[in-house]
Amino acid sequence: MMSCIAAEGVATYSLAKYKSQKNHINSLGAHMNSNGLVPAQDLTNVACALVATIFGAEFALLLFWPRMVYPPWCVHTRMALASSATILVAAATLMNTVIIAHNSAFITGVNSATAQQYLALFSWPPIRYRSWPANIIYLVLLWIGFIGTVISTALLLTAANRLPVQNTSRERKEDEKITTDSF
């Protein structure tokens, strides 16, 4: 969970820098296209926030109420949310890996000499995504977070199958009837 939060922070920093660079270049009459990285980093932010919310709540529930017995709908909802968070983090991790490894931003609307001048003027962050250490750092943190999320989800699913589940109303009535009839 902490790796996902750190990846989210570094991805937000990277996104802010690329948007700032894009705004500066666009203000000069050119158009910088970094649209591949923007949705990937947005997905990273959403996925990591979901992981932090779901597994942070699970941690708090286990910390403050370790012997609490939950109804079946609650257990199934927690399992579904954890599984969906894992799928979302997997999608974000794979999407970011492909985009950072293979893509780069580019400038259109001006000739190549002018584009090179603009890139010399606003050279940071580099337009090749894999050339900027911040992108590599958040990608590594995202992979670590993905592995941790898979392990946490597996533990949560295993624990959910082994925990006692609160009786439903029909089962509770039958249990009360058995105990009152036996005395």
JOBELPE-V318522 format. One record per backbone hydrogen bond with DSSP energy under -1.0 kcal/mol. NH is the residue of the N-H (numbers start at 1). CO is the residue of the C=O. Records with the same first field share a line. If there is no record, write none. Layout:
NH->CO  CO
This chain:
5->1
6->2
7->3
8->4
9->5
10->6
11->7
12->8
13->9
14->10
15->11
16->12
17->13
18->14
19->15
20->16
21->17
22->18
23->19
24->20
25->21
26->22
27->23
28->25
29->26
30->25
31->108
33->106
38->34
39->35
41->37
42->38
43->39
44->40
45->41
46->42
47->43
48->44
49->45
50->46
51->47
52->48
53->49
54->50
55->51
56->52
57->53
58->54
59->55
60->56
61->57
62->58
63->59
64->60
65->61
68->65
75->71
76->72
77->73
78->74
79->75
80->76
81->77
82->78
83->79
84->80
85->81
86->82
87->83
88->84
89->85
90->86
91->87
92->88
93->89
94->90
95->91
96->92
97->93
98->94
99->95
100->96
101->97
102->98
103->99
105->127
106->33
108->31
115->111
116->112
117->113
118->114
119->115
120->116
121->117
122->118
131->128
132->129
136->132
137->133
138->134
139->135
140->136
141->137
142->138
143->139
144->140
145->141
146->142
147->143
148->144
149->145
150->146
151->147
152->148
153->149
154->150
155->151
156->152
157->153
158->154
159->155
160->156
161->157
163->159
166->70
172->168
173->169
174->170
175->171
176->172
177->173
178->174
179->175
180->176
181->177
182->178
